[in-house]
């Protein structure tokens, strides 16, 4: 039973991968349009856009690293 389940999962994954690759090669802008549409839906649900800079925040200096710094002790 497990072999058959694994085989079905592997074949379905391979078919999905080939279909997505074919779609991407045939019309590369479809993925971009899908991403843009998902962004529009997200904005309509939340009422505001989420730009990457506000989602990620400040990369350096990190708030946790701005406090007291102590050396690593080894025995």
Helices and strands as residue ranges (DSSP letters): H 2-26, H 29-46, H 52-56, G 64-66
